[in-house]
Amino acid sequence: MRHFKLAALAATAIVAATAVAAQDRTGWPTSLTVGTASQGGVYFVYGNGLAAFISEELGISSSGEVTGGPVQNVTLVQMGEHDIGLVTMGPMYEAWTGVSELAPGLEHTDVRALFPMYETPFQGIALRSQGINSIGDLAGKRVSVGPAGGTPGTYWPRMLESLGVDATVSFAGASDAASQLQDGLIDAFLFAAGLPIGAFSQLAAEADVNTFSFSDEEHAAILAAYPEVSDFTIPAGTYTVQDADQNSVAMWNFAVARADMPESLAYEITKLVMENNERMVQIHAAARATLPENYLNNGFLPFHPGAVRWFEENGFEIPAELKD
């Protein structure tokens, strides 16, 4: 019986090796880097899980790298320093059109979409003793908005200004901001990430906190002022301290690569993620939205030819303007 099991394992390994060898690996790199964001955020978990999945299934040594988030990730891909970047489409559009805060004047036109990830809703958390229940309550408060260059670090200061909320804003990674909140160094932590946000879940378990978002009036004002966001409801029970739905807005996230990534590699990465949603959800619950049909939430960034091939082989028509 033991010899039979060993023979079966050997046969399985041979089949797997043959499948990898059968792929067109012309021009494939020996390693890949995935740009994520700060520790404690969803990008960090999702990106490192994606890198591990690629390593296991495609045989390329892949790793996630801590970054400032989407704004930096787009530029790192554009400059060829990272192979894959996780981005929200607001910062991606600004980089595409040359108005990125990190690289103003540089149109990031060498970046291509691979696959949709999930929506990023905007939400806050505070010590319950602060009595903060909406964004307007942050006036005069000390507020961390995540790392500079990330989606929350870029958009929360703009939203606060749009709503006329004068708060003292600081920047920090999700884990650091959570610690600062517990230590009383800040009054509130505003963030944006796939649900549930790990740092918020940890705070809900360890401290007397409440989550909050936009009042009805604030919600309507933000939707009118920012066409790059969409309406979103954060469901009751997302965190143990949240007993009611909360108004929010969200941006879609996509994984991107450089246009010069080998077509066969872009195809295999897209195929791997789009055909294995159950595995992606094991990486992070936000990947429930990592589904092929959500490619429609990209309205401007051309897809990589390898990604186009996978989508169209599987019945999803990429608009002509989103092809190279």
Residue frames relative to the residue before (quaternion, step in Angstrom):
aa qw qx qy qz dx dy dz
M 1.0000 0.0000 0.0000 0.0000 0.00 0.00 0.00
R 0.6368 0.5312 -0.3317 0.4498 3.57 0.97 -0.87
H 0.6613 0.5036 -0.3148 0.4582 3.58 0.94 -0.90
F 0.6205 0.5449 -0.3394 0.4504 3.58 1.08 -0.74
K 0.6633 0.5060 -0.3041 0.4600 3.59 0.95 -0.91
L 0.6490 0.5129 -0.3182 0.4631 3.57 0.96 -0.84
A 0.6487 0.5121 -0.3186 0.4642 3.55 1.01 -0.83
A 0.6435 0.5205 -0.3226 0.4592 3.60 1.02 -0.79
L 0.6487 0.5116 -0.3162 0.4663 3.56 0.99 -0.86
A 0.6476 0.5165 -0.3181 0.4612 3.56 0.97 -0.85
A 0.6464 0.5192 -0.3198 0.4586 3.57 0.98 -0.82
T 0.6363 0.5262 -0.3235 0.4621 3.57 1.02 -0.84
A 0.6532 0.5174 -0.3076 0.4594 3.57 0.97 -0.88
I 0.6468 0.5208 -0.3179 0.4576 3.56 1.02 -0.83
V 0.6400 0.5214 -0.3223 0.4634 3.57 1.00 -0.87
A 0.6620 0.5043 -0.3067 0.4620 3.60 0.93 -0.94
A 0.6642 0.5014 -0.3053 0.4629 3.57 0.93 -0.90
T 0.6384 0.5267 -0.3230 0.4589 3.57 1.04 -0.79
A 0.6385 0.5299 -0.3267 0.4526 3.59 1.02 -0.84
V 0.6575 0.4945 -0.3107 0.4761 3.58 0.96 -0.86
A 0.6653 0.5107 -0.3071 0.4498 3.55 0.94 -0.91
A 0.6432 0.5483 -0.3240 0.4251 3.59 1.11 -0.68
Q 0.5493 0.6031 -0.4024 0.4155 3.58 1.21 -0.37
D 0.4457 -0.6339 0.5518 0.3083 3.55 -1.20 0.55
R 0.0304 -0.8409 0.5392 -0.0355 3.57 -0.21 1.29
T 0.2548 0.7905 -0.5166 0.2080 3.57 1.19 0.49
G 0.8454 0.1528 -0.1387 0.4927 3.54 -0.81 1.05
W 0.4379 0.6997 -0.4728 0.3083 3.61 1.21 0.02
P 0.4414 -0.6800 0.5082 0.2907 3.61 -1.00 0.74
T 0.5482 -0.6078 0.4557 0.3499 3.57 -1.25 0.26
S 0.7914 0.0986 -0.0627 0.6000 3.58 1.26 -0.32
L 0.2069 -0.7628 0.6021 0.1130 3.55 -1.30 0.45
T 0.1692 -0.7574 0.6203 0.1139 3.54 -1.16 0.66
V 0.1715 -0.7749 0.6040 0.0723 3.56 -0.93 0.99
G 0.3044 -0.7539 0.5554 0.1746 3.59 -0.68 1.09
T 0.1381 -0.8130 0.5642 0.0409 3.61 -0.69 1.08
A 0.4791 -0.6044 0.4930 0.4026 3.61 -0.49 -1.21
S 0.7668 -0.3490 0.2404 0.4820 3.59 -1.16 -0.45
Q 0.5915 -0.5483 0.4494 0.3841 3.56 -1.24 0.46
G 0.7246 0.4011 -0.3132 0.4647 3.56 -1.03 0.80
G 0.6688 0.4590 -0.2917 0.5068 3.56 1.31 -0.20
V 0.6592 -0.5247 0.3600 0.4007 3.57 -1.26 0.31
Y 0.5999 0.5765 -0.3706 0.4128 3.62 0.96 -0.76
F 0.6360 0.5431 -0.3332 0.4353 3.57 0.97 -0.87
V 0.6918 0.4611 -0.2727 0.4842 3.58 0.91 -0.94
Y 0.6793 0.5009 -0.2868 0.4532 3.57 0.83 -1.05
G 0.7026 0.4896 -0.2762 0.4363 3.60 0.82 -0.98
N 0.6705 0.4730 -0.3039 0.4841 3.56 0.97 -0.80
G 0.6329 0.5189 -0.3297 0.4706 3.58 1.07 -0.68
L 0.6287 0.5250 -0.3246 0.4730 3.56 1.04 -0.79
A 0.6494 0.5186 -0.3194 0.4553 3.58 0.92 -0.88
A 0.6582 0.5018 -0.3113 0.4670 3.59 0.94 -0.86
F 0.6339 0.5348 -0.3225 0.4563 3.59 1.02 -0.82
I 0.6477 0.5076 -0.3098 0.4764 3.58 0.97 -0.87
S 0.6367 0.5339 -0.3269 0.4503 3.58 0.95 -0.87
E 0.6968 0.4949 -0.2734 0.4414 3.56 0.85 -1.02
E 0.7982 0.3674 -0.1629 0.4488 3.55 0.78 -1.04
L 0.7766 0.3284 -0.1818 0.5060 3.60 1.04 -0.67
G 0.4497 -0.7361 0.4234 0.2768 3.57 1.26 -0.02
I 0.5413 0.5647 -0.4328 0.4481 3.59 1.13 0.62
S 0.4404 -0.6755 0.5185 0.2845 3.60 -0.83 0.92
S 0.0555 0.8188 -0.5613 0.1068 3.57 -0.44 1.24
S 0.0155 -0.8057 0.5917 -0.0219 3.56 -1.06 0.74
G 0.4109 -0.6696 0.5573 0.2688 3.53 -1.23 0.55
E 0.1606 -0.7816 0.5959 0.0909 3.55 -1.15 0.62
V 0.4652 -0.6675 0.5104 0.2783 3.56 -0.94 0.95
T 0.0383 0.7841 -0.6167 0.0576 3.58 -0.92 0.98
G 0.6517 -0.4922 0.3963 0.4196 3.52 -1.34 -0.16
G 0.6668 -0.5017 0.3061 0.4582 3.60 1.24 -0.09
P 0.8504 -0.2562 0.1202 0.4435 3.58 -1.30 -0.22
V 0.6379 0.5318 -0.3523 0.4315 3.61 0.86 -0.86
Q 0.6947 0.4425 -0.2660 0.5008 3.58 0.93 -0.89
N 0.6261 0.5646 -0.3481 0.4100 3.60 0.94 -0.81
V 0.6343 0.5339 -0.3365 0.4465 3.59 0.95 -0.85
T 0.6920 0.4738 -0.2823 0.4658 3.58 0.86 -0.94
L 0.6305 0.5315 -0.3415 0.4510 3.60 1.00 -0.74
V 0.6508 0.4799 -0.3157 0.4964 3.60 1.05 -0.70
Q 0.6352 0.5421 -0.3283 0.4414 3.59 0.91 -0.91
M 0.7384 0.4167 -0.2212 0.4818 3.58 0.94 -0.91
G 0.5185 -0.6758 0.3961 0.3429 3.60 1.27 0.01
E 0.4732 0.6856 -0.4371 0.3390 3.59 1.23 0.29
H 0.7495 0.1820 -0.1426 0.6203 3.58 1.25 -0.44
D 0.4696 -0.6918 0.4807 0.2641 3.55 -1.14 0.67
I 0.7806 0.0968 -0.0182 0.6172 3.56 1.06 -0.86
G 0.0727 -0.7881 0.6096 0.0442 3.56 -1.05 0.75
L 0.3075 -0.7050 0.6034 0.2107 3.55 -1.16 0.63
V 0.0334 0.8317 -0.5471 0.0882 3.59 -0.61 1.11
T 0.3175 -0.6574 0.6328 0.2582 3.51 -1.33 0.38
M 0.5784 -0.6742 0.3501 0.2972 3.53 -1.01 0.86
G 0.5329 0.5993 -0.4179 0.4270 3.61 1.21 -0.22
P 0.7076 0.4162 -0.2538 0.5115 3.62 0.71 -1.02
M 0.6069 0.5532 -0.3598 0.4428 3.60 1.07 -0.66
Y 0.6642 0.4983 -0.3100 0.4630 3.59 0.92 -0.86
E 0.6423 0.5151 -0.3318 0.4605 3.59 0.94 -0.79
A 0.6606 0.4904 -0.3078 0.4779 3.60 0.97 -0.83
W 0.6267 0.5565 -0.3263 0.4371 3.58 0.99 -0.87
T 0.7611 0.3760 -0.1854 0.4949 3.56 0.99 -0.88
G 0.5885 -0.6466 0.3424 0.3439 3.58 1.27 0.24
V 0.6293 0.5285 -0.3592 0.4422 3.59 1.14 0.41
S 0.2373 0.7737 -0.5430 0.2239 3.58 1.11 0.66
E 0.5029 -0.6526 0.4743 0.3104 3.57 -1.00 0.82
L 0.6637 0.5161 -0.3016 0.4497 3.58 1.11 -0.64
A 0.8073 0.0758 -0.0078 0.5852 3.59 0.99 -0.83
P 0.0502 -0.8383 0.5425 0.0198 3.61 0.53 1.13
G 0.7745 0.3213 -0.2577 0.4801 3.55 -0.97 0.91
L 0.6608 0.4702 -0.3089 0.4968 3.60 1.23 -0.28
E 0.2323 -0.7616 0.5904 0.1319 3.57 -0.56 1.15
H 0.2966 -0.7900 0.5184 0.1381 3.57 -0.56 1.21
T 0.1380 0.8564 -0.4817 0.1246 3.55 0.71 1.12
D 0.5812 0.5597 -0.3916 0.4422 3.60 1.23 0.21
V 0.5578 0.6050 -0.3798 0.4226 3.59 1.30 0.10
R 0.0697 -0.7979 0.5987 0.0096 3.58 -1.03 0.86
A 0.4968 -0.6546 0.4888 0.2928 3.58 -1.16 0.67
L 0.2422 -0.7415 0.6062 0.1552 3.56 -1.18 0.69
F 0.7811 -0.2322 0.2042 0.5425 3.60 0.54 -1.14
P 0.5365 -0.6138 0.4668 0.3428 3.61 -1.22 0.48
M 0.2949 -0.7627 0.5522 0.1624 3.56 -1.11 0.70
Y 0.6778 -0.4039 0.3437 0.5092 3.60 0.29 -1.26
E 0.5660 -0.5705 0.4636 0.3731 3.56 -1.33 0.06
T 0.2452 -0.7458 0.6023 0.1442 3.54 -1.17 0.68
P 0.1216 -0.8016 0.5813 0.0694 3.63 -0.36 1.16
F 0.4117 -0.6951 0.5443 0.2259 3.54 -1.27 0.58
Q 0.1266 0.7955 -0.5745 0.1450 3.57 -0.81 1.02
G 0.2386 -0.7701 0.5742 0.1425 3.56 -1.26 0.43
I 0.1274 -0.7577 0.6335 0.0913 3.53 -1.34 0.32
A 0.0034 -0.8020 0.5955 -0.0457 3.55 -1.04 0.81
L 0.5809 -0.5099 0.4711 0.4250 3.54 -1.28 0.20
R 0.5434 -0.6504 0.4180 0.3271 3.57 -0.83 0.95
S 0.6088 0.5904 -0.3433 0.4036 3.58 1.09 -0.69
Q 0.6074 0.5725 -0.3527 0.4229 3.60 1.21 -0.39
G 0.3375 -0.7752 0.4808 0.2324 3.61 1.17 -0.37
I 0.3957 0.7134 -0.4772 0.3268 3.58 1.11 0.68
N 0.0079 0.8340 -0.5487 0.0576 3.58 -0.57 1.18
S 0.7786 0.0953 -0.0911 0.6135 3.60 1.27 -0.07
I 0.7059 -0.4669 0.3124 0.4313 3.56 -1.26 0.24
G 0.6224 0.5696 -0.3440 0.4121 3.59 1.01 -0.75
D 0.6229 0.5592 -0.3359 0.4318 3.58 1.15 -0.55
L 0.5748 0.6127 -0.3734 0.3935 3.60 1.25 -0.12
A 0.4107 0.7154 -0.4786 0.3009 3.62 1.20 -0.08
G 0.8317 0.1657 -0.1601 0.5051 3.54 -0.81 1.08
K 0.5866 0.5940 -0.3583 0.4179 3.59 1.29 0.00
R 0.4553 -0.6303 0.5516 0.3019 3.55 -1.36 0.33
V 0.0007 -0.8401 0.5349 -0.0896 3.56 -0.48 1.23
S 0.2112 -0.7354 0.6274 0.1447 3.58 -0.95 0.89
V 0.1759 -0.8078 0.5591 0.0624 3.57 -0.96 0.92
G 0.6743 -0.4716 0.3066 0.4784 3.60 1.11 0.55
P 0.7148 -0.4555 0.3016 0.4366 3.60 -1.25 -0.04
A 0.5452 -0.5838 0.4852 0.3557 3.56 -1.15 0.63
G 0.7625 0.3364 -0.2581 0.4887 3.58 -0.87 0.92
G 0.6089 0.5217 -0.3619 0.4756 3.57 1.26 -0.16
T 0.7001 -0.4529 0.3279 0.4441 3.56 -1.26 0.15
P 0.7025 0.4309 -0.3058 0.4768 3.66 0.72 -0.86
G 0.6553 0.5256 -0.3164 0.4407 3.58 0.99 -0.81
T 0.6708 0.4759 -0.2887 0.4901 3.56 1.18 -0.53
Y 0.8007 0.3649 -0.1662 0.4452 3.57 0.76 -1.06
W 0.6005 0.5726 -0.3927 0.3966 3.63 0.97 -0.59
P 0.6522 0.4909 -0.3557 0.4552 3.68 0.80 -0.75
R 0.6380 0.5162 -0.3313 0.4655 3.60 1.01 -0.74
M 0.6714 0.4976 -0.3047 0.4569 3.59 0.91 -0.88
L 0.6240 0.5280 -0.3407 0.4645 3.58 0.99 -0.78
E 0.6602 0.4988 -0.3074 0.4700 3.56 0.96 -0.85
S 0.6387 0.5366 -0.3229 0.4471 3.58 0.97 -0.86
L 0.7264 0.4187 -0.2286 0.4947 3.57 1.05 -0.77
G 0.4800 -0.6972 0.4199 0.3274 3.57 1.30 0.03
V 0.4428 0.6841 -0.4563 0.3573 3.57 1.15 0.60
D 0.1766 -0.8020 0.5673 0.0611 3.58 -0.49 1.23
A 0.1368 0.7829 -0.5866 0.1559 3.57 -0.16 1.34
T 0.4642 -0.6315 0.5346 0.3161 3.57 -1.29 0.36
V 0.1485 -0.8407 0.5200 0.0267 3.56 -0.28 1.31
S 0.0062 -0.7683 0.6400 0.0028 3.56 -1.09 0.81
F 0.3475 -0.7393 0.5479 0.1802 3.55 -1.28 0.42
A 0.1949 0.7581 -0.6054 0.1439 3.56 -1.04 0.83
G 0.5889 -0.5437 0.4569 0.3858 3.55 -1.27 0.38
A 0.6907 -0.5137 0.3128 0.4013 3.56 -1.21 0.52
S 0.6734 0.4942 -0.3062 0.4566 3.60 0.85 -0.90
D 0.6647 0.4999 -0.3021 0.4658 3.57 0.95 -0.88
A 0.6521 0.5130 -0.3204 0.4572 3.59 0.95 -0.85
A 0.6289 0.5291 -0.3349 0.4608 3.60 1.01 -0.77
S 0.6548 0.5011 -0.3079 0.4747 3.58 0.98 -0.82
Q 0.6385 0.5285 -0.3218 0.4578 3.58 1.00 -0.82
L 0.6373 0.5208 -0.3313 0.4614 3.58 1.03 -0.77
Q 0.6709 0.4971 -0.3008 0.4607 3.58 0.88 -0.90
D 0.7111 0.4539 -0.2503 0.4750 3.59 1.07 -0.77
G 0.5148 -0.6782 0.3987 0.3408 3.59 1.28 0.01
L 0.4371 0.7075 -0.4524 0.3220 3.58 1.24 0.33
I 0.7514 0.1479 -0.1224 0.6313 3.57 1.29 -0.36
D 0.4738 -0.6889 0.4765 0.2719 3.56 -1.23 0.44
A 0.8020 0.0250 0.0142 0.5966 3.57 1.18 -0.58
F 0.2301 -0.7455 0.6140 0.1200 3.54 -1.28 0.54
L 0.1130 -0.7822 0.6122 0.0264 3.56 -0.62 1.20
F 0.0559 0.8125 -0.5752 0.0769 3.57 -0.84 0.92
A 0.1466 -0.7461 0.6364 0.1296 3.55 -1.35 0.03
A 0.3036 0.7267 -0.5598 0.2577 3.56 -0.68 1.12
G 0.6528 -0.4865 0.3957 0.4249 3.54 -1.31 0.19
L 0.4456 -0.7172 0.4807 0.2364 3.55 -1.10 0.71
P 0.5818 -0.2544 -0.7725 0.0011 1.51 -1.93 1.57
I 0.4866 -0.6356 0.5107 0.3139 3.57 -1.15 0.65
G 0.4868 -0.7129 0.4191 0.2812 3.58 -0.59 1.14
A 0.6695 0.5055 -0.3066 0.4497 3.57 0.92 -0.91
F 0.6370 0.5113 -0.3292 0.4738 3.61 1.08 -0.69
S 0.6361 0.5289 -0.3290 0.4555 3.60 0.97 -0.82
Q 0.6554 0.5089 -0.3085 0.4652 3.55 0.99 -0.85
L 0.6505 0.5079 -0.3175 0.4670 3.59 0.96 -0.85
A 0.6433 0.5335 -0.3227 0.4442 3.59 0.98 -0.84
A 0.6824 0.4830 -0.2758 0.4744 3.57 1.15 -0.66
E 0.7843 0.3884 -0.1600 0.4565 3.56 1.07 -0.74
A 0.8036 0.2138 -0.0871 0.5485 3.61 1.14 -0.50
D 0.5185 -0.6081 0.4953 0.3408 3.57 -1.30 0.30
V 0.1895 0.8035 -0.5229 0.2123 3.55 0.10 1.36
N 0.1486 -0.7442 0.6319 0.1574 3.53 -1.37 0.10
T 0.3563 -0.7031 0.5683 0.2360 3.55 -1.15 0.64
F 0.0291 -0.7955 0.6051 -0.0151 3.58 -1.18 0.58
S 0.0829 -0.7766 0.6204 0.0712 3.54 -1.29 0.27
F 0.8041 -0.3077 0.2133 0.4617 3.60 -1.05 -0.74
S 0.4492 -0.6134 0.5687 0.3140 3.54 -1.19 0.61
D 0.6956 -0.4582 0.3229 0.4493 3.60 -1.22 0.25
E 0.6792 0.4898 -0.2932 0.4613 3.59 0.90 -0.90
E 0.6503 0.5086 -0.3108 0.4710 3.58 0.96 -0.86
H 0.6305 0.5547 -0.3198 0.4386 3.55 1.01 -0.89
A 0.6726 0.4883 -0.2910 0.4738 3.58 0.87 -0.95
A 0.6575 0.5231 -0.3152 0.4412 3.60 0.95 -0.84
I 0.6727 0.4881 -0.2997 0.4685 3.60 0.96 -0.84
L 0.6370 0.5184 -0.3351 0.4616 3.60 0.97 -0.77
A 0.6702 0.4934 -0.2983 0.4674 3.59 1.03 -0.72
A 0.7271 0.4637 -0.2424 0.4446 3.58 1.03 -0.80
Y 0.7903 0.2741 -0.1204 0.5347 3.61 1.11 -0.60
P 0.2091 -0.8168 0.5264 0.1098 3.61 -0.05 1.26
E 0.6142 0.5720 -0.3538 0.4128 3.62 1.18 -0.37
V 0.6813 0.4244 -0.3051 0.5125 3.61 1.26 -0.03
S 0.2469 -0.7532 0.5913 0.1486 3.56 -1.27 0.41
D 0.6373 -0.5251 0.4074 0.3901 3.54 -1.29 0.42
F 0.0606 0.7891 -0.6068 0.0736 3.57 -1.02 0.82
T 0.1773 -0.7609 0.6137 0.1141 3.56 -1.12 0.69
I 0.2677 -0.7397 0.5954 0.1632 3.57 -0.84 1.01
P 0.3645 -0.7941 0.4356 0.2163 3.61 -0.30 1.23
A 0.5860 -0.5434 0.4727 0.3713 3.51 -1.23 0.60
G 0.7759 0.3339 -0.2534 0.4715 3.55 -1.06 0.79
T 0.3895 0.7085 -0.4981 0.3133 3.59 1.24 0.07
Y 0.7557 0.0924 -0.0583 0.6457 3.55 1.18 -0.73
T 0.6343 -0.5627 0.3682 0.3814 3.58 -1.12 0.57
V 0.6962 0.4631 -0.2693 0.4778 3.60 1.18 -0.52
Q 0.6523 0.5118 -0.3142 0.4625 3.62 1.25 -0.06
D 0.0607 -0.8484 0.5258 -0.0079 3.57 -0.31 1.24
A 0.7491 0.2843 -0.2052 0.5621 3.62 1.24 0.19
D 0.5989 -0.5319 0.4482 0.3970 3.55 -1.27 0.42
Q 0.1468 -0.7844 0.5959 0.0899 3.57 -1.17 0.59
N 0.5022 -0.6389 0.4991 0.3007 3.56 -1.08 0.84
S 0.1321 0.7790 -0.6090 0.0691 3.56 -1.01 0.75
V 0.2646 -0.6862 0.6304 0.2484 3.51 -1.41 -0.12
A 0.1497 -0.8105 0.5641 0.0498 3.57 -1.14 0.54
M 0.2224 -0.7176 0.6397 0.1625 3.52 -1.37 0.40
W 0.4523 -0.6686 0.5145 0.2893 3.55 -1.15 0.60
N 0.2700 -0.7380 0.6006 0.1474 3.54 -1.22 0.68
F 0.0518 -0.7681 0.6376 0.0270 3.54 -1.15 0.75
A 0.3799 -0.6418 0.6015 0.2862 3.53 -1.31 0.40
V 0.0881 -0.8100 0.5797 0.0103 3.57 -0.90 0.95
A 0.1215 -0.7621 0.6319 0.0718 3.53 -1.34 0.39
R 0.5969 -0.5301 0.4356 0.4160 3.57 -1.27 0.08
A 0.6168 -0.5702 0.4052 0.3610 3.53 -1.20 0.61
D 0.7084 0.4689 -0.2688 0.4540 3.60 1.10 -0.63
M 0.3490 0.6834 -0.5470 0.3347 3.63 1.16 0.37
P 0.5522 -0.6122 0.4306 0.3673 3.64 -0.87 0.83
E 0.5515 -0.6491 0.4101 0.3262 3.56 -0.87 0.97
S 0.6607 0.5173 -0.3203 0.4396 3.58 0.93 -0.84
L 0.6382 0.5128 -0.3321 0.4684 3.61 1.06 -0.67
A 0.6447 0.5070 -0.3230 0.4722 3.60 0.92 -0.87
Y 0.6224 0.5406 -0.3271 0.4620 3.58 1.06 -0.79
E 0.7069 0.4697 -0.2777 0.4500 3.60 0.77 -1.02
I 0.6369 0.5111 -0.3379 0.4678 3.62 1.01 -0.72
T 0.6548 0.5033 -0.3091 0.4716 3.57 0.94 -0.90
K 0.6452 0.5247 -0.3067 0.4630 3.57 0.94 -0.91
L 0.6472 0.5443 -0.3151 0.4308 3.56 0.91 -0.98
V 0.7303 0.4302 -0.2420 0.4723 3.57 0.84 -1.00
M 0.7091 0.4854 -0.2717 0.4334 3.58 0.83 -0.98
E 0.7361 0.4100 -0.2350 0.4845 3.61 1.11 -0.54
N 0.7389 0.3689 -0.2114 0.5228 3.59 1.26 0.05
N 0.0388 0.8484 -0.5268 0.0351 3.57 0.79 1.01
E 0.6098 0.5604 -0.3695 0.4214 3.61 0.97 -0.74
R 0.6590 0.4890 -0.3094 0.4806 3.59 0.97 -0.81
M 0.6463 0.5185 -0.3326 0.4503 3.60 0.96 -0.79
V 0.6420 0.5160 -0.3254 0.4645 3.61 1.02 -0.75
Q 0.5889 0.5548 -0.3662 0.4596 3.59 1.16 -0.51
I 0.6154 0.5336 -0.3379 0.4715 3.57 1.17 -0.59
H 0.7578 -0.2056 0.1448 0.6021 3.58 0.92 -0.96
A 0.5750 -0.6295 0.4068 0.3279 3.56 -1.01 0.87
A 0.5715 0.6084 -0.3842 0.3945 3.62 1.11 -0.57
A 0.5933 0.5983 -0.3552 0.4048 3.59 1.19 -0.50
R 0.3765 0.7008 -0.5062 0.3331 3.60 1.21 0.18
A 0.7088 0.4275 -0.2470 0.5038 3.58 1.18 -0.58
T 0.4939 0.6346 -0.4434 0.3960 3.61 1.24 0.09
L 0.3023 0.7604 -0.4854 0.3078 3.52 0.56 1.29
P 0.6242 -0.5895 0.3548 0.3702 3.61 -0.99 0.78
E 0.6643 0.5404 -0.3285 0.3986 3.60 0.87 -0.88
N 0.6217 0.5584 -0.3478 0.4251 3.59 1.17 -0.35
Y 0.3705 0.7127 -0.5016 0.3212 3.60 1.24 0.22
L 0.5761 0.6183 -0.3629 0.3927 3.60 1.17 -0.53
N 0.6154 0.5674 -0.3479 0.4222 3.60 1.21 -0.32
N 0.5914 0.4686 -0.3816 0.5339 3.56 1.30 0.35
G 0.0681 -0.8537 0.5163 0.0044 3.57 -0.46 1.17
F 0.7898 0.3199 -0.1654 0.4966 3.61 1.21 -0.05
L 0.7061 0.4847 -0.2765 0.4360 3.62 1.01 -0.73
P 0.4317 -0.7027 0.4898 0.2827 3.63 -0.65 1.01
F 0.4113 -0.6802 0.5478 0.2610 3.55 -1.11 0.72
H 0.5554 -0.5765 0.4783 0.3611 3.53 -1.21 0.59
P 0.5924 -0.5972 0.3949 0.3693 3.65 -0.95 0.75
G 0.6272 0.5330 -0.3419 0.4535 3.59 1.07 -0.67
A 0.6505 0.4907 -0.3083 0.4909 3.56 1.05 -0.78
V 0.6096 0.5501 -0.3488 0.4518 3.59 1.00 -0.82
R 0.6486 0.5316 -0.3230 0.4386 3.58 0.91 -0.90
W 0.6720 0.4830 -0.3178 0.4628 3.60 0.88 -0.88
F 0.6695 0.5088 -0.3184 0.4377 3.60 0.78 -0.97
E 0.7245 0.4443 -0.2662 0.4547 3.59 0.81 -0.95
E 0.5821 0.5481 -0.3746 0.4696 3.60 1.15 -0.44
N 0.7551 0.3778 -0.1838 0.5033 3.55 1.17 -0.65
G 0.6815 -0.5690 0.2645 0.3766 3.55 1.17 0.64
F 0.5826 0.5503 -0.3887 0.4547 3.59 1.23 0.32
E 0.2546 -0.8042 0.5232 0.1211 3.57 -0.52 1.22
I 0.2517 -0.7582 0.5868 0.1322 3.56 -0.66 1.14
P 0.4816 -0.6736 0.4647 0.3136 3.65 -0.74 0.95
A 0.6227 -0.5830 0.3755 0.3624 3.58 -1.06 0.77
E 0.6754 0.5096 -0.3020 0.4393 3.59 1.00 -0.80
L 0.6924 0.4346 -0.2810 0.5027 3.60 1.25 -0.21
K 0.5770 0.5124 -0.4002 0.4943 3.56 1.21 0.59
D 0.5207 -0.6101 0.4909 0.3402 3.56 -1.17 0.59
